């Protein structure tokens, strides 16, 4: 037996003010989360993006084409109930941040990592007073507790909506510093994504591009850029 799939039943998706911000209604019916909570978001801009996603559905509803709706659902049902735990998890990236683990050879890769990542560490120190120290190799070496505490404070100060977008920025890049730089618009999201891909780009230049790996990287890049846009829509 084939799995039942929801189909479009509405004519128009409309944004309306709500006591908690803004909501989207489908011919007057409120959009709800998978847990049946009315989906309300903090900004009109985000609500309009969600409405556009629903308006773009034809025939069977495909959640894969609705990234802002999915993110809003996550913010409400997953992040809000465990805000502290999510913040702790993301702050934990700082102690093993991508930008701190450097190759000892070849010289070209060493130089490229320094060029891409040293400015990020300098920015984190100037912005948050948190100096993370780069090390050679892949073995974990703890960072300063004081520096990590300063970065963690920034993460814990985010709302559950901000944490939702921030989660993908950090998880996809492997770097708390890159996530914070994206959230603060210190560099463009595209440039930050490329900075997170220094090692992969180097390998491609040496050995050629693998089609499957390239497709996965393209999907992750798109998710990274969408996460940044989600934050800006708030």
C-alpha positions in Angstrom: 0.0 0.0 0.0 1.4 3.4 -0.9 2.0 6.0 1.8 -0.7 8.7 2.1 0.6 12.2 1.2 -1.1 15.5 2.0 -2.4 17.4 -1.0 -3.1 21.1 -1.6 -6.5 22.0 -0.5 -6.4 25.8 -0.4 -6.6 28.6 -2.9 -4.6 31.3 -1.1 -2.0 31.6 1.7 -2.3 34.9 3.5 -0.2 36.5 6.3 -2.2 37.9 9.2 -1.1 39.7 12.5 -1.2 37.5 15.6 -0.8 38.2 19.3 2.5 36.4 19.2 3.7 38.0 15.9 2.4 36.9 12.6 0.7 33.8 11.3 -0.1 32.2 7.9 -3.6 31.2 7.0 -4.7 28.9 4.2 -8.2 30.1 3.1 -8.7 31.2 6.7 -7.3 28.1 8.3 -4.1 28.6 10.3 -1.0 26.7 9.3 0.0 24.4 12.2 3.2 22.6 13.2 3.4 18.8 13.0 2.5 18.8 16.7 -0.7 20.8 15.9 0.4 24.1 17.4 -0.5 27.2 15.4 2.5 28.4 13.5 3.3 31.9 14.5 6.6 33.7 13.7 8.1 36.9 15.1 8.4 38.9 11.9 6.1 39.7 9.0 9.0 39.2 6.5 9.4 35.6 7.7 5.7 35.0 7.6 5.6 36.1 3.9 8.4 33.7 3.0 6.4 30.9 4.6 3.3 32.0 2.8 5.2 31.9 -0.5 6.3 28.4 0.2 2.7 27.2 0.7 1.5 29.1 -2.3 4.2 27.4 -4.4 2.9 23.9 -3.6 1.1 22.1 -6.4 -0.7 18.9 -6.0 1.2 16.9 -3.3 2.8 19.0 -0.5 6.6 18.5 -0.5 8.1 19.7 2.8 11.6 19.5 1.2 10.7 22.6 -0.8 9.6 24.5 2.3 12.8 25.3 4.3 11.4 28.3 6.1 8.3 26.4 7.2 10.5 23.6 8.4 12.8 26.0 10.3 9.8 27.7 12.0 8.4 24.3 13.0 11.8 23.4 14.6 12.1 26.7 16.4 8.7 26.1 18.0 8.7 22.4 18.7 12.4 21.5 19.1 14.5 24.5 20.1 12.1 26.5 22.3 11.5 23.6 24.8 15.3 22.9 25.2 16.9 26.3 24.6 19.7 25.9 27.1 20.6 22.4 25.8 20.8 23.6 22.2 22.8 26.6 23.2 25.2 24.4 25.1 25.6 22.1 22.2 26.4 24.9 19.7 28.7 26.7 22.1 30.6 23.4 22.5 31.9 23.7 18.9 34.2 26.5 20.2 36.4 24.0 22.0 37.1 22.1 18.7 36.5 24.8 16.2 37.4 24.1 12.6 39.4 27.3 12.4 41.8 26.2 15.1 42.9 22.8 13.6 45.7 23.4 11.1 47.8 21.2 8.8 51.5 21.1 9.3 52.1 20.5 5.6 52.1 21.0 2.7 53.1 24.7 2.7 50.3 25.7 0.3 47.6 24.3 2.5 49.1 25.7 5.7 49.2 29.2 4.0 45.7 28.9 2.7 44.3 27.9 6.1 46.1 30.8 7.8 44.8 33.3 5.1 41.2 32.1 5.5 41.0 31.4 9.3 43.4 33.8 11.1 41.2 36.8 10.3 38.2 35.0 11.8 40.1 34.3 15.0 41.2 37.9 15.1 37.6 39.1 14.6 36.4 36.9 17.4 39.0 38.3 19.8 38.2 41.9 18.7 34.5 41.4 18.9 34.0 39.2 22.0 37.4 39.4 23.8 37.7 35.6 23.1 41.1 34.5 21.7 41.1 30.9 20.4 44.5 29.5 19.7 45.3 27.5 16.5 47.1 24.2 16.8 48.7 21.7 14.4 47.1 18.3 13.8 43.7 16.8 14.7 44.2 15.8 18.3 42.0 17.8 20.6 43.6 20.6 22.7 41.4 22.5 25.0 40.9 26.2 24.5 40.9 28.9 27.2 37.8 28.5 29.5 37.5 32.3 29.7 37.4 32.6 25.9 34.9 29.8 25.6 32.7 31.3 28.3 32.6 34.6 26.4 31.5 32.9 23.2 29.0 30.8 25.0 27.4 33.9 26.5 26.7 35.1 23.0 25.0 31.9 22.0 22.9 31.7 25.2 21.7 35.3 24.6 20.0 34.3 21.4 16.3 33.7 21.2 15.0 30.2 20.2 14.3 31.7 16.7 17.9 32.9 16.4 19.3 29.6 17.7 17.3 27.7 15.0 19.1 29.5 12.1 22.4 29.7 14.0 22.3 25.9 14.5 22.8 25.2 10.8 25.4 27.9 10.4 27.6 26.2 13.0 26.8 22.6 12.3 27.3 22.9 8.5 30.5 24.9 8.8 31.9 23.0 11.8 32.8 26.3 13.4 31.3 28.4 16.2 33.4 31.3 15.0 32.1 31.1 11.5 28.5 30.8 12.8 28.9 34.0 14.9 30.6 35.8 12.0 27.6 34.9 9.7 25.1 36.0 12.4 26.9 39.3 12.7 27.4 39.8 9.0 31.1 40.2 9.5 31.6 38.7 6.0 29.1 37.7 3.4 27.6 34.2 3.9 29.1 33.0 0.6 32.6 34.0 1.7 32.2 32.4 5.1 31.0 29.2 3.4 34.0 29.2 1.2 36.3 29.8 4.2 34.7 26.7 5.9 35.7 24.6 2.8 39.4 25.3 2.6 40.4 21.7 3.2 37.9 20.3 0.8 38.7 22.8 -1.9 42.4 22.0 -1.5 41.7 18.3 -1.9 39.7 18.9 -5.0 42.5 20.9 -6.6 44.9 18.1 -5.9 42.9 15.1 -6.8 39.9 16.3 -8.9 36.3 16.7 -8.1 34.1 13.8 -7.0 30.6 14.2 -8.4 28.9 12.7 -5.3 30.9 14.8 -2.9 30.3 17.9 -5.0 26.5 17.4 -5.0 26.5 17.0 -1.2 28.6 20.1 -0.8 26.2 22.1 -3.0 23.3 21.0 -0.9 25.1 22.0 2.3 26.0 25.3 0.8 22.3 26.0 0.0 21.3 25.0 3.5 24.0 27.4 5.0 22.8 30.3 2.9 19.1 29.6 3.8 20.0 29.5 7.5 21.6 32.9 7.2 18.5 34.2 5.3 16.3 32.8 8.0 18.2 34.8 10.6 18.0 38.0 8.6 14.2 37.5 8.1 13.7 37.6 11.9 
